[in-house]
């Protein structure tokens, strides 16, 4: 009797592919810069918050 490897139940990946963001320079400086900006007067657009 030999054992056969079990197949994965479902190899299909769900959901959209993740977005990637290329940051130039140090990421700490980029975070400080983005947090120092004021938020929009009318609020954030729907779907981005």
C-alpha positions in Angstrom: 0.0 0.0 0.0 1.5 3.3 -1.1 0.4 6.7 0.0 -0.6 9.3 -2.6 -0.3 13.0 -1.9 -3.7 14.7 -1.4 -4.6 17.4 -3.8 -5.5 20.9 -2.5 -9.2 21.3 -2.2 -9.3 24.5 -4.3 -6.3 26.3 -5.6 -8.3 29.1 -7.2 -7.4 32.4 -5.6 -10.3 34.6 -4.6 -10.6 38.4 -4.8 -8.7 41.0 -6.8 -5.0 41.2 -7.0 -3.4 43.5 -4.4 -2.3 46.9 -5.5 1.4 47.7 -5.2 2.8 51.1 -4.4 6.4 52.1 -5.2 7.8 54.5 -2.6 10.8 56.6 -3.5 13.2 57.3 -0.6 12.6 56.3 3.0 9.1 55.1 3.8 9.2 56.8 7.1 9.5 60.2 5.4 6.7 59.3 2.9 4.4 58.5 5.8 5.2 61.8 7.6 4.6 63.7 4.4 1.3 62.1 3.7 0.0 62.5 7.3 1.0 66.2 7.3 -1.3 67.0 4.4 -4.8 68.3 5.2 -7.8 66.2 4.4 -10.2 67.4 1.7 -12.7 70.1 2.7 -15.6 68.1 1.3 -14.4 64.9 2.9 -13.0 61.8 1.2 -14.5 60.5 -2.0 -16.8 57.5 -1.6 -15.0 54.2 -1.9 -11.6 55.5 -0.8 -12.0 55.6 2.9 
